[in-house]
Amino acid sequence: MILNSAKEAKGELVFTSFLFALSIVVLVDTINLTESNVVGFVGPKVFPFAIGIALFVLSGLQIVSVLRGERGTPEGVEGGQQVDKPVWRPFIQVVIAVIAYAALIDLLGFLIMGPVLFFTIAHALGATKKLKLAIVSIVLAVVVFFGFTQGLRLYLPLGFDFINQVDPSVEEDSGETW
Amino acid sequence: MDLANFLAGFSASLTWTNLGFGLLGTILGTLVGVLPGIGPALAISLLLPVTLVVEPTAALIMFAAIYYGTMFGGSTTSILLNAPGESGSVMTTLEGNKMARNGRAGAALATAAIGSFVAGAIATGILAVAAPTIAWIGIRMTPADFFALMVLAFGAVGSIMGQSLKRGLISLFMGLAIGLIGLDLQSGSQRLTFEIPRLTDGIETVVLIVSLFALGEVLYVALYGRLGGVKRNEFTGFATMTKNDWKRSWKPWLRGTAIGFPTGVLPAGGSELPTFLSYSLEKKLAKKKHDEFGNGAIEGVAGPEAANNANAAGAMVPLLALGIPTSATAAVLLVAFQQFNISAGPLLFTDQPLLVWTLIASLFIGNLLLLVINWPLAGVWAQLLRIPAPYLYAGIITFALVGAYVINSANFDIWIALVIGVLGLLFRRFGYPITPLILGVILGPMAEQEFRRALQGAAGDPAVLVSTPFTIAVYILLFLVITAPRLYSWLKKTGKIK
């Protein structure tokens, strides 16, 4: 129990220090800012500087509070219980699912990655009946895909662009917009 | 109230398109309210991409209906599951769930739905009268006045939300820092972009909100949650109240409205505070008559449920009249206005009278629709609670990532979403509130603009910030908001007051 709370304190200390570090990032970025063409009386540095200082002071004070033993109360979990000890397996599965989705969405399209995402996450969080889950994943993805692309006329990738040979010059052009 | 405009708005709201979107909004809102893990701010952000294709009036009607609808639907979950459907229903859970266990689920659901309707109707009425008046004042306000109001919103939300002042304020300043990312429009300087071209435009608000609320929540549940094991109270059939229930409910409804509306107008960060106040008041008042509180007292459902609806209507006042959001959901609604290049604020009533009055009229209609789809159909909505939690969370992520993608059709936004989602996870784990951060991101750039305008007008003299009586009054109010609760609890602790 003592060990657990010591570990918890360490976690919170690391997080608070991270916030403290971010305040330094804001300040350094502001100091290095080149004020190219300042118009008016308030340049682009004033606000970031104030924000950076405030974050610096507040997170500094918070580090002191944490060292003195103040602990953040974790938020409750809706539809279940909150546990103090992290459960890494489902978490890593969810993160991998999101990373895979981000990396492959343009390549394989939503009709593949949508069901994969839904299936992996629901499975990671404890859904057991795989066949039922697979069917729900596919149906949901199809409904979302056509709802967005046909109903709302918003673009979702169909993927597999590599099958249709794209003219390399066009590819280069679109690459240069950024 | 401007009667001619109001009537014009009413007739404009009665087109098939507007009614259709209103109905869609009420259904979606109730759905979102019923489902745990997804609240109004997230629901509206997920639907923000529709601003790219739907015309402004219809879209805004739908969003406002969602806001009202979640306040209705949240009670169903609180009463039937021992878990709130969204944060404004936490207080309803206490007595509502007890009532359901005693076989009085029907009465609890009925008093929640009717109370929400009564509060919504009264509060929307006050909104229709008050908003134009406040807008009239708003037109006469200086940039320094606006800046003061924004500082009030920041300070109040930062200090009320969360378990300590420092945590609330850190969350706020993190939001302000995130709001800095991108090109400073006035000077052309790049701030916090780290020479990544994609960051020049800043972080999309949709992406930000979706990742904080949806991704952050699911990552948190995956790491620190054990799903399942929640006991559900069965309810089928029709929700009814006895004569005695009516007698005990109507006063709490009105008191809840009286608490909810002003706390919505003031920047109190949403429906947590008013529902808590209403619950405490009802508990105190009921003590003289009976000691049912703790075992399922109907007043404990009627009051908070009225309060959270009145609160949603109250939040529309500063949003429409001044362009200042007082809760996370109102902040997202403001983004919806911005997507259409409509500036919410004092000029809205003169520049877009038809739009704003159609919206207000639609709130009345939506409120009525909500009563119709919630009261008789409570048993149907209850069936939604059969959806297993893992499916629900997987669905939330899927919609969240679709929402993040379609805004720019770019997977870069999904990477950003993952990073911010992890931040959301850590905020939840270490007890930092999310709302101040959201408000900081959305209101921060506006505050900077007003600040610059104010100093521009005064040739750089900072005294302009406290130059009007209004600004001084606002800063005094801010001081009181921050110090009063602390002074009170200090006095209580030292035994100076009971």
Interface residues (C-beta under 8 A of the other chain):
Chain A: G11 E12 F15 T16 L19 L22 V25 V26 D29 T30 L33 T34 E35 S36 N37 V38 V39 G40 F41 V42 G43 P44 V46 F47 P48 I51 G52 A54 L55 L58 S59 L61 Q62 S65 E70 R71 G72 T73 P74 E75 V77 E78 G79 G80 Q81 Q82 V83 D84 P86 V87 W88 P90 F91 Q93 V94 V95 V98 I99 Y101 A102 A103 I105 D106 F110 G114 L117 F118 F119 I121 A122 H123 A124 L125 G126 A127 L133 V136 S137 L140 A141 V144 F148 L152 R153 L154 Y155 L156 P157 W178
Chain B: P36 G37 P49 V50 L52 V53 L81 A83 P84 Q163 S164 K166 R167 L169 I170 F173 M174 L176 A177 L180 D184 Q186 S187 G188 S189 R191 L192 F194 P197 R198 L215 V218 L219 Y220 V221 A222 L223 Y224 G225 R226 L227 G228 G229 V230 P388 A389 P390 Y391 L392 Y393 A394 G395 I397 T398 F399 L401 V402 Y405 V406 S409 N411 I414 W415 A417 L418 G421 L426 R428 R429 F430 G431 Y432 G444 E448 F451 R452 L455 Q456 A459 G460
